[in-house]
């Protein structure tokens, strides 16, 4: 058998390095195992939080820094764009397809990229599951134009014929609030379960914002997974630009 020409070896090695992740078992393992672990962790932690943490009784995890507090979100990540559930589901499906496409087209040795895409996939799946299967009642006040919207998310426990709406915390229906049916708009839609809350305040010496919450949002593992995945993705892109060709 004729030995391989030395001049051909670098080309063979380069072709192997550029092989796509689609045909590489280890790359699939990195991507899918990361996604499965964080989807499971997200859904399990949400179930645990809403099964064990009592309504209106935050549980301190790290004094002065971190608490667990139940909250329902009818919007996107960190509570933005509330009330657009159908749009978020469609956007999540498109995002999932794009993430899988990026993985299929990525080089097989892109370790950090595959982890990042797995985290993004997990975050999108975790919150999309809630928006699809976790339904809650939402009561919105009929405010005048320009006034801030007052919204209560929970479980309606009153009869449909009652002049007043009684809505309690989800899913127990306890700690009810009463609203005149004529003064509100009610709907039922998918919501996202949140429970992680950072509680430190900004230093008082900061102008304008001193004393305010450093992190005003309540979030979940899926939100954290999405954010970390995007950070890793940007880091990967930055590292690739610095690698000489």
LINQUI-V616250 format. One record per pair of residues at least 6 apart in sequence whose ideal C-beta (glycine too) atoms are under 6 Angstrom apart, sorted by the first residue. I is the first residue (numbers start at 1). J is the second residue. Records with the same first field share a line. If there is no record, write none. Layout:
I=J / J
//
This chain:
18=107
19=108
21=27 / 103 / 106 / 108
22=104
24=108
27=108 / 114
30=114
31=103 / 114 / 117 / 118
34=115 / 118
35=118 / 121 / 122
38=122 / 225
39=122 / 125 / 126
41=221
42=126 / 221 / 222
45=221
46=193
49=195
50=70 / 193
53=59 / 68 / 70
55=169 / 175
58=67 / 69
59=68
60=67
65=200
66=198
67=197 / 199
68=195
69=197
70=195
71=194 / 218
72=136 / 153 / 170 / 191
73=79 / 192 / 194
74=82 / 83 / 138 / 191
75=81 / 82
76=88
77=223
78=217 / 219
79=217
85=131 / 189 / 190
88=131
89=131
92=124 / 128
95=124
96=124
99=117 / 120 / 121
102=117
103=117
106=113
112=232 / 236
113=236
116=229 / 232 / 233
119=225 / 228 / 229
120=226 / 229
122=225
123=222 / 225 / 226
126=222
127=192 / 222
130=192 / 193
131=190
132=190
134=191
135=188 / 190
136=153 / 170 / 191
137=155 / 156 / 188
138=153 / 187
139=152 / 167 / 179 / 184 / 186
140=151 / 185
141=150 / 184
142=183
152=167
154=167 / 168 / 169 / 170
155=168 / 170 / 173
156=167
157=166 / 168 / 173
158=165 / 166
163=181
164=178 / 180
165=179 / 181
166=176 / 178
167=177
168=174 / 175 / 176
169=175
194=218 / 219 / 220
196=219
197=218
198=215
200=214
201=211 / 213
202=209 / 210 / 212 / 214
203=210
204=210 / 211
//
